[in-house]
């Protein structure tokens, strides 16, 4: 696995690449891709970073791991490639955006346009074995992605962190709520969302209001 990552992120995460865990992670991921079908394609593993440079980040949305069925994952949490049916969680995200902002549900579930506006769509694990959710969760990715969150938390302020579900919310301890906006809710998956606590939270309008208050351009969701 070649670490081809956007220069500003490479600078802020430089210390991670030489650590023992990352060397082991690289070897493990390479072995998995050689032996099994894994997602996303190798060139897109660091897509979240490459589309959203460190200094351009406005919003952080944390997912658990990539979608694990063919053609879905392309390195952005909750996003699928063009032409792929929306997964249930993404459907609920779009429904809430429509209810909150009046924005029509788009034809594509490709969230590259969000990333290019400064939304870091970061999965805790950046790879997965086909058809096996969380199959790479023990390889060491979380140390790396936690380091990315920690870098933002210590060197940037006035960001919006959208933490959906118990796993993402477990990262809240790293974030200073006095100098950032932290929006926590249940996960948008049907199992959680339909029990309450996802719909009607107005997270997207609250996010944009905070960005504007702090002199930043709101996200076109």
C-alpha positions in Angstrom: 0.0 0.0 0.0 1.6 3.2 -1.1 0.7 6.2 1.1 -0.3 8.7 -1.5 -2.0 11.3 0.7 -2.6 15.0 0.1 0.4 17.1 1.1 -1.1 19.1 4.0 -2.4 15.9 5.6 0.9 14.2 5.0 2.6 17.1 6.9 0.3 16.9 9.8 0.4 13.1 10.0 4.0 12.6 9.1 4.9 11.1 12.5 2.4 8.3 12.1 3.9 6.8 9.0 7.1 5.6 10.7 5.4 4.1 13.8 5.4 0.4 14.2 1.6 0.1 14.1 1.5 1.9 10.7 4.2 -0.3 9.2 2.2 -3.4 10.4 -1.0 -1.8 9.2 0.5 -1.3 5.7 1.7 -4.9 5.5 -1.7 -6.2 6.7 -3.7 -4.2 4.3 -1.4 -5.1 1.4 -1.8 -8.8 2.3 -5.6 -8.5 2.5 -5.8 -6.8 -0.9 -3.6 -9.5 -2.4 -5.6 -12.4 -1.0 -9.2 -11.1 -0.9 -11.5 -8.7 -2.6 -11.3 -5.5 -0.6 -12.8 -2.0 -0.8 -12.4 0.7 -1.7 -10.0 0.4 -4.7 -6.4 0.9 -3.5 -6.0 4.3 -5.1 -9.0 5.6 -3.2 -8.1 4.5 0.3 -7.1 8.0 1.3 -9.7 9.7 -0.8 -11.3 11.6 2.1 -8.0 13.3 2.8 -7.1 13.9 -0.8 -10.4 15.7 -1.6 -10.4 17.8 1.6 -7.0 19.3 2.6 -6.3 19.9 6.3 -6.7 23.7 6.1 -9.9 23.4 4.1 -11.8 21.2 6.6 -15.0 22.9 7.9 -17.1 19.8 8.9 -16.1 16.3 10.1 -18.5 13.4 9.6 -17.2 10.1 11.1 -18.3 6.7 9.8 -17.2 3.3 11.0 -15.9 1.5 7.9 -16.5 1.5 4.1 -19.5 -0.1 2.4 -18.6 -3.7 1.6 -20.5 -4.5 -1.5 -19.3 -4.2 -5.1 -19.1 -0.7 -6.6 -20.2 1.2 -3.4 -17.1 2.4 -1.5 -14.8 5.1 -2.8 -13.1 6.3 0.3 -15.7 8.7 1.7 -17.9 7.8 4.7 -21.6 7.3 3.9 -21.0 8.0 0.1 -21.4 5.7 -2.8 -20.2 5.9 -6.4 -22.5 7.3 -9.1 -25.1 4.9 -10.3 -25.2 2.9 -7.1 -28.5 2.5 -5.1 -28.5 4.6 -1.9 -27.8 2.5 1.2 -30.5 3.0 3.9 -28.4 5.3 6.0 -27.7 7.6 3.1 -31.4 7.6 2.2 -32.2 8.8 5.8 -29.4 11.5 5.6 -30.9 12.9 2.4 -34.5 12.7 3.8 -33.3 14.8 6.8 -31.5 17.3 4.6 -34.7 17.7 2.5 -36.8 18.2 5.7 -34.3 20.6 7.3 -33.3 22.7 4.3 -35.8 22.0 1.6 -33.1 20.6 -0.7 -34.4 17.9 -3.1 -33.0 14.4 -2.7 -30.2 14.1 -5.4 -30.0 11.6 -8.2 -26.6 10.4 -7.0 -25.3 9.3 -3.6 -21.8 10.4 -4.5 -20.8 12.9 -1.8 -17.6 14.1 -3.5 -19.2 17.5 -3.8 -19.4 17.7 0.0 -15.8 16.8 0.4 -14.7 19.4 -2.1 -16.6 22.1 0.0 -14.7 21.1 3.2 -16.6 18.1 4.6 -14.1 15.5 5.8 -16.0 12.2 5.3 -13.8 10.0 7.4 -14.3 6.4 8.2 -12.5 5.1 11.3 -11.3 2.1 9.2 -10.3 3.0 5.7 -10.6 -0.5 4.2 -12.8 -3.5 4.5 -13.0 -7.1 3.1 -15.9 -7.7 0.6 -19.2 -8.7 2.3 -17.7 -8.5 5.8 -18.5 -5.4 7.7 -15.8 -4.3 10.2 -13.4 -7.0 8.9 -10.5 -4.6 9.0 -11.3 -2.9 12.3 -8.5 -4.7 14.1 -5.7 -3.9 11.6 -4.8 -0.6 13.2 -6.6 1.9 11.1 -8.3 3.5 14.1 -4.9 4.7 15.5 -4.3 6.5 12.3 -7.7 8.1 11.9 -7.8 9.0 15.6 -4.5 10.8 14.9 -6.2 12.7 12.1 -9.1 13.8 14.4 -6.6 14.7 17.1 -4.6 16.9 14.6 -7.8 18.8 13.7 -8.9 19.1 17.3 -5.6 20.6 18.5 -4.7 22.7 15.5 -8.0 23.9 14.1 -11.1 25.6 15.7 -14.6 26.6 14.8 -15.2 23.2 13.0 -18.4 21.3 13.0 -18.2 17.6 14.1 -21.2 15.5 13.2 -21.1 12.4 15.4 -23.8 9.9 14.5 -24.2 6.8 16.5 -22.4 5.4 19.5 -19.2 4.7 17.7 -18.7 8.2 16.3 -19.9 9.7 19.6 -17.1 7.9 21.3 -14.6 10.3 19.6 -16.2 13.3 21.3 -13.7 13.3 24.1 -11.0 14.5 21.7 -12.9 17.7 20.7 -13.1 21.0 22.6 -16.8 21.9 22.6 -16.0 25.5 23.6 -14.2 26.2 20.3 -16.1 23.8 18.0 -19.7 22.8 17.4 -20.3 19.1 18.2 -23.6 17.7 16.9 -24.4 14.3 18.3 -27.3 12.1 17.4 -28.3 8.5 16.8 -27.0 6.8 13.7 -29.0 7.4 10.5 -29.4 3.7 9.9 -33.1 2.7 9.9 -32.7 0.6 13.0 -31.6 3.6 15.0 -33.3 6.5 13.1 -36.8 5.0 13.3 -36.6 4.8 17.1 -36.2 8.6 17.2 -33.3 11.0 17.6 -32.3 11.3 13.9 -35.1 13.0 12.1 -36.0 16.6 13.1 -32.6 17.4 14.7 -31.9 20.2 12.1 -28.2 19.3 12.1 -27.5 20.6 8.6 -29.0 24.1 9.2 -27.4 24.3 12.6 -24.1 23.4 11.0 -24.4 26.1 8.3 -25.5 28.7 10.9 -22.4 28.0 12.9 -20.1 28.2 9.9 -21.7 31.5 8.8 -21.4 32.9 12.4 -17.7 32.1 12.2 -17.1 33.7 8.8 -17.2 30.6 6.7 -19.1 29.8 3.6 -22.0 27.3 4.4 -22.1 23.9 2.9 -24.4 23.3 -0.1 -25.8 20.0 1.1 
